Structures are given as C-alpha cells and as structure tokens.
Amino acid sequence: MDTISPKKRSEIMSLIKNKDSNIETTFRKLFWKKGFRYRKNSNKYFGKPDLVLKRLKTVIFIDSCFWHGCKKHCRIPTSRKNYWIEKMRKNIKRDKIVTKYYRNIGWKIFRVWEHELVKNPKNTVQKIYKTIESIALTHPKIISHALPEQLSSKIL
Ligand SMILES: [Zn+2]
C-alpha cells in the first residue's frame, strides 16, 4: 500500500530535483571560473551529459545520490519499495551503458557524485582540472587549442 499521497510525493520529488540543480549550478560556476567552456544538458549527446566539453572530448555527469543509487546516501522510500528499487536498478544500468559508450568512442567521462559536490565543490573541480591537465601534458598537440588559457599558457 502506498501511504504517501501523489501530491505529497510530487512535493518530495521536486525538493530533491531543486536540491540537485542548485548543486549543479554551483559546480558549473566554479568550472566556468577555471576557464572551461561547455554546453550544459545537451540532448545531442548520448545520455544527456550535464556538461559537454566538445573540443576536449570530455563529458561530465553529476550523479545525484538518490537517483543514481549512491551506496552511502540513497535511501529508498519505504512506500512502493519495489518500484523504487527497480527504478534505481535501471538508472545504474543505464549509467554503465553511457560510461562504456564514451570510453568506446575515446572520450573522457567524469562521473561526479552529488555528495562530493556537497562536501567540497572546489576540490572536485580541482580534481577534474588536474586530470585534464595531465592529459593535455601527454597529448599537447591534440587538445592544447581547446584548453582554458591558464592551462595552455603553461603548456605551449
Ligand atoms: Zn552519496
């Protein structure tokens, strides 16, 4: 039996979604400040990445602890438990397919957990920055033109 009214449930869902989008906005702003330019939520790309850095062949997904079944924080609602379990299972399966897809076409994919961003968004941005930097250092010809200025001046 479902003990939450549809109205109440949609309230809960919109709270979760709004929380997600605030976290995303903070992340995107920090990322922009670092000099990265990107497209957000582009439908043109498989799995609709949160950020696409086309010239760097990089996509970033921000995974909410709830929708993507984070082992530490995902609390499955007690009402209609099977429904939620099935939903999470599908999401996790889809995440794997998307990750594989980008790896196969030679793109870099970052998956960032919501809880990492809540804890320390700057640190997360810094980690991604460092990874892209190290790729750039080993393949300067390929992607130096697409790097943020502060990185390309270091390399060229
Ligand atoms: Zn989490």
Backbone and ligand atoms as CSV (ligand in chain L), in Angstrom:
chain,resi,resn,atom,element,x,y,z
A,1,MET,N,N,0.829,-1.222,0.000
A,1,MET,CA,C,0.000,0.000,0.000
A,1,MET,C,C,0.858,1.264,0.000
A,2,ASP,N,N,0.397,2.209,-0.767
A,2,ASP,CA,C,1.123,3.476,-0.844
A,2,ASP,C,C,0.562,4.430,0.205
A,3,THR,N,N,1.444,4.857,1.110
A,3,THR,CA,C,0.950,5.710,2.196
A,3,THR,C,C,1.141,7.206,1.919
A,4,ILE,N,N,1.912,7.508,0.869
A,4,ILE,CA,C,2.108,8.925,0.542
A,4,ILE,C,C,1.160,9.315,-0.587
A,5,SER,N,N,0.491,10.444,-0.419
A,5,SER,CA,C,-0.420,10.892,-1.472
A,5,SER,C,C,0.392,11.345,-2.679
A,6,PRO,N,N,-0.207,11.263,-3.882
A,6,PRO,CA,C,0.528,11.694,-5.079
A,6,PRO,C,C,1.037,13.134,-4.950
A,7,LYS,N,N,0.236,13.977,-4.301
A,7,LYS,CA,C,0.622,15.369,-4.154
A,7,LYS,C,C,1.888,15.468,-3.295
A,8,LYS,N,N,1.846,14.748,-2.185
A,8,LYS,CA,C,2.995,14.756,-1.270
A,8,LYS,C,C,4.233,14.219,-1.991
A,9,ARG,N,N,4.043,13.163,-2.753
A,9,ARG,CA,C,5.194,12.581,-3.425
A,9,ARG,C,C,5.801,13.566,-4.425
A,10,SER,N,N,4.925,14.246,-5.167
A,10,SER,CA,C,5.497,15.178,-6.145
A,10,SER,C,C,6.207,16.342,-5.435
A,11,GLU,N,N,5.741,16.672,-4.244
A,11,GLU,CA,C,6.460,17.691,-3.455
A,11,GLU,C,C,7.856,17.208,-3.097
A,12,ILE,N,N,7.914,15.969,-2.635
A,12,ILE,CA,C,9.221,15.393,-2.256
A,12,ILE,C,C,10.152,15.375,-3.472
A,13,MET,N,N,9.586,14.917,-4.603
A,13,MET,CA,C,10.397,14.815,-5.815
A,13,MET,C,C,10.929,16.168,-6.253
A,14,SER,N,N,10.088,17.197,-6.170
A,14,SER,CA,C,10.564,18.493,-6.642
A,14,SER,C,C,11.621,19.066,-5.695
A,15,LEU,N,N,11.499,18.733,-4.420
A,15,LEU,CA,C,12.542,19.150,-3.472
A,15,LEU,C,C,13.877,18.514,-3.845
A,16,ILE,N,N,13.824,17.226,-4.125
A,16,ILE,CA,C,15.051,16.512,-4.493
A,16,ILE,C,C,15.643,17.119,-5.768
A,17,LYS,N,N,14.784,17.376,-6.743
A,17,LYS,CA,C,15.272,17.917,-8.012
A,17,LYS,C,C,15.871,19.310,-7.854
A,18,ASN,N,N,15.203,20.151,-7.057
A,18,ASN,CA,C,15.739,21.501,-6.864
A,18,ASN,C,C,17.087,21.484,-6.166
A,19,LYS,N,N,17.194,20.605,-5.200
A,19,LYS,CA,C,18.462,20.479,-4.489
A,19,LYS,C,C,19.544,20.094,-5.501
A,20,ASP,N,N,19.227,19.128,-6.351
A,20,ASP,CA,C,20.173,18.711,-7.388
A,20,ASP,C,C,20.613,19.881,-8.234
A,21,SER,N,N,19.635,20.677,-8.690
A,21,SER,CA,C,20.010,21.704,-9.655
A,21,SER,C,C,20.825,22.823,-9.009
A,22,ASN,N,N,20.601,23.084,-7.709
A,22,ASN,CA,C,21.448,24.062,-7.030
A,22,ASN,C,C,22.900,23.611,-6.977
A,23,ILE,N,N,23.065,22.345,-6.682
A,23,ILE,CA,C,24.412,21.788,-6.604
A,23,ILE,C,C,25.089,21.862,-7.969
A,24,GLU,N,N,24.308,21.543,-8.999
A,24,GLU,CA,C,24.844,21.615,-10.362
A,24,GLU,C,C,25.275,23.023,-10.735
A,25,THR,N,N,24.441,23.982,-10.360
A,25,THR,CA,C,24.750,25.370,-10.688
A,25,THR,C,C,26.065,25.806,-10.033
A,26,THR,N,N,26.222,25.482,-8.770
A,26,THR,CA,C,27.469,25.814,-8.066
A,26,THR,C,C,28.665,25.203,-8.779
A,27,PHE,N,N,28.507,23.942,-9.115
A,27,PHE,CA,C,29.595,23.239,-9.799
A,27,PHE,C,C,29.936,23.912,-11.129
A,28,ARG,N,N,28.903,24.204,-11.914
A,28,ARG,CA,C,29.139,24.805,-13.226
A,28,ARG,C,C,29.825,26.162,-13.109
A,29,LYS,N,N,29.416,26.951,-12.130
A,29,LYS,CA,C,30.023,28.268,-11.946
A,29,LYS,C,C,31.517,28.153,-11.635
A,30,LEU,N,N,31.837,27.240,-10.735
A,30,LEU,CA,C,33.249,27.040,-10.383
A,30,LEU,C,C,34.052,26.573,-11.585
A,31,PHE,N,N,33.436,25.709,-12.349
A,31,PHE,CA,C,34.089,25.147,-13.516
A,31,PHE,C,C,34.351,26.234,-14.557
A,32,TRP,N,N,33.380,27.097,-14.713
A,32,TRP,CA,C,33.496,28.221,-15.647
A,32,TRP,C,C,34.629,29.148,-15.222
A,33,LYS,N,N,34.690,29.406,-13.921
A,33,LYS,CA,C,35.743,30.274,-13.378
A,33,LYS,C,C,37.134,29.732,-13.673
A,34,LYS,N,N,37.241,28.427,-13.731
A,34,LYS,CA,C,38.518,27.783,-14.044
A,34,LYS,C,C,38.907,27.985,-15.509
A,35,GLY,N,N,38.002,28.520,-16.286
A,35,GLY,CA,C,38.311,28.786,-17.690
A,35,GLY,C,C,37.718,27.792,-18.668
A,36,PHE,N,N,37.013,26.804,-18.159
A,36,PHE,CA,C,36.410,25.820,-19.060
A,36,PHE,C,C,35.131,26.363,-19.663
A,37,ARG,N,N,34.951,26.075,-20.943
A,37,ARG,CA,C,33.708,26.436,-21.609
A,37,ARG,C,C,33.015,25.148,-22.023
A,38,TYR,N,N,31.723,25.153,-21.871
A,38,TYR,CA,C,30.997,23.896,-22.041
A,38,TYR,C,C,29.564,24.152,-22.479
A,39,ARG,N,N,28.928,23.078,-22.866
A,39,ARG,CA,C,27.492,23.101,-23.094
A,39,ARG,C,C,26.855,22.364,-21.943
A,40,LYS,N,N,25.681,22.798,-21.557
A,40,LYS,CA,C,25.039,22.050,-20.481
A,40,LYS,C,C,23.812,21.295,-20.976
A,41,ASN,N,N,23.610,20.158,-20.363
A,41,ASN,CA,C,22.443,19.304,-20.645
A,41,ASN,C,C,22.111,19.178,-22.129
A,42,SER,N,N,23.129,18.896,-22.910
A,42,SER,CA,C,22.888,18.826,-24.341
A,42,SER,C,C,22.227,17.514,-24.743
A,43,ASN,N,N,21.095,17.653,-25.397
A,43,ASN,CA,C,20.369,16.472,-25.871
A,43,ASN,C,C,21.070,15.772,-27.024
A,44,LYS,N,N,21.984,16.499,-27.654
A,44,LYS,CA,C,22.664,15.928,-28.810
A,44,LYS,C,C,23.613,14.808,-28.417
A,45,TYR,N,N,23.961,14.766,-27.155
A,45,TYR,CA,C,24.937,13.782,-26.716
A,45,TYR,C,C,24.273,12.654,-25.948
A,46,PHE,N,N,24.805,11.475,-26.174
A,46,PHE,CA,C,24.229,10.278,-25.578
A,46,PHE,C,C,24.171,10.390,-24.049
A,47,GLY,N,N,23.024,10.118,-23.505
A,47,GLY,CA,C,22.854,10.145,-22.059
A,47,GLY,C,C,22.651,11.526,-21.481
A,48,LYS,N,N,22.619,12.546,-22.340
A,48,LYS,CA,C,22.422,13.925,-21.914
A,48,LYS,C,C,23.359,14.319,-20.764
A,49,PRO,N,N,24.648,14.482,-21.086
A,49,PRO,CA,C,25.605,14.830,-20.022
A,49,PRO,C,C,25.273,16.193,-19.413
A,50,ASP,N,N,25.630,16.371,-18.162
A,50,ASP,CA,C,25.396,17.665,-17.518
A,50,ASP,C,C,26.286,18.739,-18.139
A,51,LEU,N,N,27.507,18.364,-18.464
A,51,LEU,CA,C,28.421,19.268,-19.144
A,51,LEU,C,C,29.111,18.543,-20.297
A,52,VAL,N,N,29.228,19.250,-21.422
A,52,VAL,CA,C,29.963,18.699,-22.560
A,52,VAL,C,C,31.075,19.662,-22.935
A,53,LEU,N,N,32.306,19.171,-22.962
A,53,LEU,CA,C,33.441,19.960,-23.437
A,53,LEU,C,C,33.879,19.326,-24.752
A,54,LYS,N,N,33.242,19.791,-25.808
A,54,LYS,CA,C,33.367,19.125,-27.094
A,54,LYS,C,C,34.824,19.032,-27.574
A,55,ARG,N,N,35.506,20.156,-27.559
A,55,ARG,CA,C,36.863,20.142,-28.109
A,55,ARG,C,C,37.829,19.331,-27.264
A,56,LEU,N,N,37.508,19.196,-26.023
A,56,LEU,CA,C,38.340,18.357,-25.152
A,56,LEU,C,C,37.849,16.913,-25.125
A,57,LYS,N,N,36.802,16.653,-25.903
A,57,LYS,CA,C,36.202,15.322,-25.935
A,57,LYS,C,C,35.953,14.791,-24.522
A,58,THR,N,N,35.282,15.596,-23.780
A,58,THR,CA,C,35.035,15.268,-22.376
A,58,THR,C,C,33.577,15.528,-22.011
A,59,VAL,N,N,33.018,14.598,-21.281
A,59,VAL,CA,C,31.671,14.823,-20.743
A,59,VAL,C,C,31.696,14.641,-19.232
A,60,ILE,N,N,30.828,15.387,-18.579
A,60,ILE,CA,C,30.741,15.279,-17.125
A,60,ILE,C,C,29.288,15.019,-16.730
A,61,PHE,N,N,29.139,14.021,-15.902
A,61,PHE,CA,C,27.816,13.722,-15.363
A,61,PHE,C,C,27.830,13.960,-13.859
A,62,ILE,N,N,26.815,14.624,-13.393
A,62,ILE,CA,C,26.668,14.786,-11.958
A,62,ILE,C,C,25.574,13.829,-11.515
A,63,ASP,N,N,25.951,12.871,-10.716
A,63,ASP,CA,C,25.003,11.832,-10.314
A,63,ASP,C,C,24.425,12.126,-8.939
A,64,SER,N,N,23.126,12.267,-8.890
A,64,SER,CA,C,22.518,12.521,-7.584
A,64,SER,C,C,22.494,11.231,-6.781
A,65,CYS,N,N,22.765,11.381,-5.491
A,65,CYS,CA,C,22.848,10.203,-4.620
A,65,CYS,C,C,21.541,9.416,-4.643
A,66,PHE,N,N,20.450,10.129,-4.756
A,66,PHE,CA,C,19.157,9.454,-4.747
A,66,PHE,C,C,18.888,8.706,-6.063
A,67,TRP,N,N,18.922,9.421,-7.171
A,67,TRP,CA,C,18.526,8.815,-8.447
A,67,TRP,C,C,19.516,7.795,-8.979
A,68,HIS,N,N,20.755,7.916,-8.580
A,68,HIS,CA,C,21.757,7.008,-9.133
A,68,HIS,C,C,22.206,5.941,-8.144
A,69,GLY,N,N,21.480,5.881,-7.037
A,69,GLY,CA,C,21.700,4.781,-6.096
A,69,GLY,C,C,23.051,4.793,-5.413
A,70,CYS,N,N,23.460,5.962,-4.899
A,70,CYS,CA,C,24.708,6.031,-4.131
A,70,CYS,C,C,24.622,5.068,-2.949
A,71,LYS,N,N,25.687,4.292,-2.773
A,71,LYS,CA,C,25.655,3.270,-1.713
A,71,LYS,C,C,25.573,3.885,-0.323
A,72,LYS,N,N,26.152,5.083,-0.190
A,72,LYS,CA,C,26.166,5.687,1.143
A,72,LYS,C,C,24.879,6.448,1.471
A,73,HIS,N,N,24.298,7.108,0.464
A,73,HIS,CA,C,23.226,8.044,0.802
A,73,HIS,C,C,21.855,7.748,0.219
A,74,CYS,N,N,21.780,6.810,-0.694
A,74,CYS,CA,C,20.475,6.583,-1.296
A,74,CYS,C,C,19.566,5.864,-0.305
A,75,ARG,N,N,18.511,6.563,0.087
A,75,ARG,CA,C,17.526,5.947,0.986
A,75,ARG,C,C,16.276,5.669,0.157
A,76,ILE,N,N,16.024,4.423,-0.064
A,76,ILE,CA,C,14.851,4.070,-0.862
A,76,ILE,C,C,13.585,4.298,-0.037
A,77,PRO,N,N,12.653,5.063,-0.599
A,77,PRO,CA,C,11.415,5.308,0.157
A,77,PRO,C,C,10.750,3.995,0.554
A,78,THR,N,N,10.197,3.979,1.740
A,78,THR,CA,C,9.624,2.724,2.221
A,78,THR,C,C,8.315,2.384,1.518
A,79,SER,N,N,7.619,3.428,1.020
A,79,SER,CA,C,6.402,3.102,0.296
A,79,SER,C,C,6.750,2.767,-1.155
A,80,ARG,N,N,6.072,1.773,-1.685
A,80,ARG,CA,C,6.341,1.279,-3.046
A,80,ARG,C,C,7.809,0.960,-3.242
A,81,LYS,N,N,8.344,0.249,-2.304
A,81,LYS,CA,C,9.778,-0.056,-2.306
A,81,LYS,C,C,10.244,-0.731,-3.603
A,82,ASN,N,N,9.464,-1.708,-4.068
A,82,ASN,CA,C,9.879,-2.436,-5.271
A,82,ASN,C,C,9.961,-1.541,-6.489
A,83,TYR,N,N,9.029,-0.616,-6.545
A,83,TYR,CA,C,9.023,0.341,-7.651
A,83,TYR,C,C,10.335,1.130,-7.669
A,84,TRP,N,N,10.733,1.605,-6.511
A,84,TRP,CA,C,11.961,2.406,-6.431
A,84,TRP,C,C,13.209,1.582,-6.703
A,85,ILE,N,N,13.219,0.381,-6.154
A,85,ILE,CA,C,14.384,-0.488,-6.375
A,85,ILE,C,C,14.577,-0.741,-7.863
A,86,GLU,N,N,13.451,-1.014,-8.531
A,86,GLU,CA,C,13.520,-1.264,-9.974
A,86,GLU,C,C,14.005,-0.025,-10.729
A,87,LYS,N,N,13.518,1.125,-10.314
A,87,LYS,CA,C,13.894,2.384,-10.949
A,87,LYS,C,C,15.401,2.665,-10.805
A,88,MET,N,N,15.897,2.490,-9.594
A,88,MET,CA,C,17.329,2.706,-9.337
A,88,MET,C,C,18.176,1.723,-10.144
A,89,ARG,N,N,17.692,0.477,-10.167
A,89,ARG,CA,C,18.426,-0.567,-10.887
A,89,ARG,C,C,18.582,-0.160,-12.359
A,90,LYS,N,N,17.504,0.344,-12.931
A,90,LYS,CA,C,17.547,0.784,-14.332
A,90,LYS,C,C,18.498,1.959,-14.513
A,91,ASN,N,N,18.447,2.903,-13.588
A,91,ASN,CA,C,19.334,4.066,-13.677
A,91,ASN,C,C,20.801,3.658,-13.639
A,92,ILE,N,N,21.115,2.763,-12.707
A,92,ILE,CA,C,22.502,2.325,-12.553
A,92,ILE,C,C,22.971,1.586,-13.806
A,93,LYS,N,N,22.075,0.764,-14.348
A,93,LYS,CA,C,22.404,0.019,-15.557
A,93,LYS,C,C,22.661,0.992,-16.714
A,94,ARG,N,N,21.807,1.987,-16.818
A,94,ARG,CA,C,21.943,2.973,-17.884
A,94,ARG,C,C,23.254,3.774,-17.734
A,95,ASP,N,N,23.583,4.125,-16.491
A,95,ASP,CA,C,24.841,4.840,-16.243
A,95,ASP,C,C,26.026,4.049,-16.778
A,96,LYS,N,N,25.993,2.746,-16.553
A,96,LYS,CA,C,27.092,1.898,-17.016
A,96,LYS,C,C,27.181,1.891,-18.533
A,97,ILE,N,N,26.017,1.828,-19.181
A,97,ILE,CA,C,25.982,1.815,-20.646
A,97,ILE,C,C,26.544,3.124,-21.188
A,98,VAL,N,N,26.159,4.221,-20.567
A,98,VAL,CA,C,26.613,5.547,-21.011
A,98,VAL,C,C,28.130,5.674,-20.832
A,99,THR,N,N,28.618,5.257,-19.668
A,99,THR,CA,C,30.063,5.322,-19.398
A,99,THR,C,C,30.840,4.523,-20.446
A,100,LYS,N,N,30.355,3.329,-20.718
A,100,LYS,CA,C,31.006,2.462,-21.698
A,100,LYS,C,C,31.021,3.124,-23.084
A,101,TYR,N,N,29.906,3.713,-23.430
A,101,TYR,CA,C,29.777,4.358,-24.738
A,101,TYR,C,C,30.875,5.404,-24.938
A,102,TYR,N,N,31.054,6.278,-23.948
A,102,TYR,CA,C,32.052,7.345,-24.092
A,102,TYR,C,C,33.472,6.791,-24.100
A,103,ARG,N,N,33.703,5.776,-23.297
A,103,ARG,CA,C,35.034,5.155,-23.315
A,103,ARG,C,C,35.314,4.553,-24.684
A,104,ASN,N,N,34.312,3.909,-25.253
A,104,ASN,CA,C,34.490,3.267,-26.563
A,104,ASN,C,C,34.785,4.261,-27.668
A,105,ILE,N,N,34.214,5.442,-27.612
A,105,ILE,CA,C,34.473,6.405,-28.675
A,105,ILE,C,C,35.686,7.297,-28.348
A,106,GLY,N,N,36.366,6.948,-27.252
A,106,GLY,CA,C,37.604,7.639,-26.928
A,106,GLY,C,C,37.428,8.979,-26.232
A,107,TRP,N,N,36.274,9.164,-25.620
A,107,TRP,CA,C,36.052,10.395,-24.870
A,107,TRP,C,C,36.339,10.155,-23.389
A,108,LYS,N,N,36.641,11.248,-22.731
A,108,LYS,CA,C,36.863,11.175,-21.290
A,108,LYS,C,C,35.519,11.420,-20.605
A,109,ILE,N,N,35.220,10.570,-19.660
A,109,ILE,CA,C,33.966,10.774,-18.923
A,109,ILE,C,C,34.244,10.880,-17.427
A,110,PHE,N,N,33.678,11.911,-16.842
A,110,PHE,CA,C,33.769,12.070,-15.394
A,110,PHE,C,C,32.384,11.882,-14.807
A,111,ARG,N,N,32.335,11.086,-13.771
A,111,ARG,CA,C,31.082,10.963,-13.015
A,111,ARG,C,C,31.324,11.507,-11.618
A,112,VAL,N,N,30.568,12.522,-11.293
A,112,VAL,CA,C,30.756,13.182,-10.009
A,112,VAL,C,C,29.543,12.888,-9.141
A,113,TRP,N,N,29.795,12.441,-7.932
A,113,TRP,CA,C,28.682,12.202,-7.004
A,113,TRP,C,C,28.220,13.512,-6.382
A,114,GLU,N,N,26.930,13.589,-6.246
A,114,GLU,CA,C,26.332,14.733,-5.564
A,114,GLU,C,C,27.001,14.982,-4.201
A,115,HIS,N,N,27.277,13.919,-3.451
A,115,HIS,CA,C,27.831,14.117,-2.101
A,115,HIS,C,C,29.239,14.729,-2.141
A,116,GLU,N,N,29.980,14.463,-3.225
A,116,GLU,CA,C,31.300,15.096,-3.350
A,116,GLU,C,C,31.139,16.601,-3.507
A,117,LEU,N,N,30.129,16.978,-4.275
A,117,LEU,CA,C,29.900,18.406,-4.517
A,117,LEU,C,C,29.363,19.111,-3.281
A,118,VAL,N,N,28.547,18.392,-2.525
A,118,VAL,CA,C,28.023,18.987,-1.294
A,118,VAL,C,C,29.178,19.218,-0.330
A,119,LYS,N,N,30.055,18.250,-0.260
A,119,LYS,CA,C,31.166,18.301,0.687
A,119,LYS,C,C,32.196,19.358,0.282
A,120,ASN,N,N,32.639,19.289,-0.954
A,120,ASN,CA,C,33.710,20.197,-1.361
A,120,ASN,C,C,33.737,20.414,-2.873
A,121,PRO,N,N,32.876,21.310,-3.367
A,121,PRO,CA,C,32.805,21.501,-4.823
A,121,PRO,C,C,34.131,21.956,-5.434
A,122,LYS,N,N,34.867,22.799,-4.727
A,122,LYS,CA,C,36.134,23.298,-5.272
A,122,LYS,C,C,37.126,22.175,-5.492
A,123,ASN,N,N,37.156,21.294,-4.525
A,123,ASN,CA,C,38.058,20.155,-4.603
A,123,ASN,C,C,37.731,19.265,-5.805
A,124,THR,N,N,36.443,19.069,-6.045
A,124,THR,CA,C,36.012,18.248,-7.174
A,124,THR,C,C,36.427,18.896,-8.494
A,125,VAL,N,N,36.199,20.190,-8.594
A,125,VAL,CA,C,36.583,20.907,-9.814
A,125,VAL,C,C,38.098,20.817,-10.014
A,126,GLN,N,N,38.819,20.975,-8.920
A,126,GLN,CA,C,40.280,20.911,-8.986
A,126,GLN,C,C,40.771,19.548,-9.479
A,127,LYS,N,N,40.104,18.505,-9.007
A,127,LYS,CA,C,40.493,17.145,-9.418
A,127,LYS,C,C,40.295,16.953,-10.919
A,128,ILE,N,N,39.172,17.436,-11.428
A,128,ILE,CA,C,38.891,17.304,-12.859
A,128,ILE,C,C,39.897,18.133,-13.653
A,129,TYR,N,N,40.151,19.324,-13.170
A,129,TYR,CA,C,41.124,20.213,-13.797
A,129,TYR,C,C,42.484,19.531,-13.910
A,130,LYS,N,N,42.912,18.922,-12.819
A,130,LYS,CA,C,44.212,18.236,-12.783
A,130,LYS,C,C,44.256,17.078,-13.771
A,131,THR,N,N,43.161,16.336,-13.849
A,131,THR,CA,C,43.127,15.197,-14.767
A,131,THR,C,C,43.225,15.680,-16.207
A,132,ILE,N,N,42.466,16.717,-16.528
A,132,ILE,CA,C,42.509,17.255,-17.884
A,132,ILE,C,C,43.905,17.816,-18.174
A,133,GLU,N,N,44.486,18.432,-17.179
A,133,GLU,CA,C,45.846,18.956,-17.331
A,133,GLU,C,C,46.832,17.834,-17.660
A,134,SER,N,N,46.726,16.733,-16.961
A,134,SER,CA,C,47.687,15.662,-17.198
A,134,SER,C,C,47.483,15.033,-18.571
A,135,ILE,N,N,46.256,15.000,-19.039
A,135,ILE,CA,C,46.009,14.506,-20.402
A,135,ILE,C,C,46.636,15.474,-21.394
A,136,ALA,N,N,46.448,16.760,-21.124
A,136,ALA,CA,C,46.973,17.790,-22.021
A,136,ALA,C,C,48.493,17.728,-22.106
A,137,LEU,N,N,49.117,17.418,-20.993
A,137,LEU,CA,C,50.576,17.362,-20.972
A,137,LEU,C,C,51.112,16.201,-21.800
A,138,THR,N,N,50.331,15.131,-21.871
A,138,THR,CA,C,50.798,13.999,-22.659
A,138,THR,C,C,50.355,14.078,-24.117
A,139,HIS,N,N,49.291,14.832,-24.383
A,139,HIS,CA,C,48.836,14.999,-25.779
A,139,HIS,C,C,48.694,16.477,-26.128
A,140,PRO,N,N,49.766,17.243,-25.991
A,140,PRO,CA,C,49.602,18.694,-26.151
A,140,PRO,C,C,49.100,19.106,-27.535
A,141,LYS,N,N,49.525,18.397,-28.565
A,141,LYS,CA,C,49.137,18.809,-29.921
A,141,LYS,C,C,47.651,18.625,-30.167
A,142,ILE,N,N,47.141,17.585,-29.611
A,142,ILE,CA,C,45.751,17.257,-29.894
A,142,ILE,C,C,44.795,18.265,-29.257
A,143,ILE,N,N,45.033,18.588,-28.035
A,143,ILE,CA,C,43.989,19.372,-27.381
A,143,ILE,C,C,44.422,20.727,-26.829
A,144,SER,N,N,45.656,21.123,-27.054
A,144,SER,CA,C,46.084,22.384,-26.447
A,144,SER,C,C,45.226,23.569,-26.889
A,145,HIS,N,N,44.746,23.535,-28.128
A,145,HIS,CA,C,43.928,24.636,-28.622
A,145,HIS,C,C,42.587,24.735,-27.902
A,146,ALA,N,N,42.218,23.669,-27.234
A,146,ALA,CA,C,40.897,23.658,-26.616
A,146,ALA,C,C,40.950,23.862,-25.102
A,147,LEU,N,N,42.143,24.140,-24.622
A,147,LEU,CA,C,42.283,24.250,-23.170
A,147,LEU,C,C,41.971,25.644,-22.656
A,148,PRO,N,N,41.603,25.709,-21.385
A,148,PRO,CA,C,41.480,27.030,-20.781
A,148,PRO,C,C,42.825,27.753,-20.852
A,149,GLU,N,N,42.786,29.057,-20.939
A,149,GLU,CA,C,44.003,29.841,-21.140
A,149,GLU,C,C,45.093,29.546,-20.106
A,150,GLN,N,N,44.683,29.476,-18.855
A,150,GLN,CA,C,45.694,29.281,-17.810
A,150,GLN,C,C,46.428,27.949,-17.965
A,151,LEU,N,N,45.752,26.982,-18.607
A,151,LEU,CA,C,46.424,25.716,-18.838
A,151,LEU,C,C,47.290,25.774,-20.092
A,152,SER,N,N,46.756,26.340,-21.165
A,152,SER,CA,C,47.509,26.314,-22.421
A,152,SER,C,C,48.771,27.162,-22.320
A,153,SER,N,N,48.723,28.232,-21.537
A,153,SER,CA,C,49.925,29.053,-21.411
A,153,SER,C,C,51.030,28.296,-20.662
A,154,LYS,N,N,50.606,27.379,-19.836
A,154,LYS,CA,C,51.571,26.573,-19.088
A,154,LYS,C,C,52.252,25.555,-20.014
A,155,ILE,N,N,51.499,25.097,-21.010
A,155,ILE,CA,C,51.984,24.005,-21.841
A,155,ILE,C,C,52.702,24.474,-23.093
A,156,LEU,N,N,52.169,25.536,-23.720
A,156,LEU,CA,C,52.728,25.953,-25.014
A,156,LEU,C,C,53.968,26.813,-24.858
L,1,ZN,ZN,ZN,26.194,9.905,-1.921
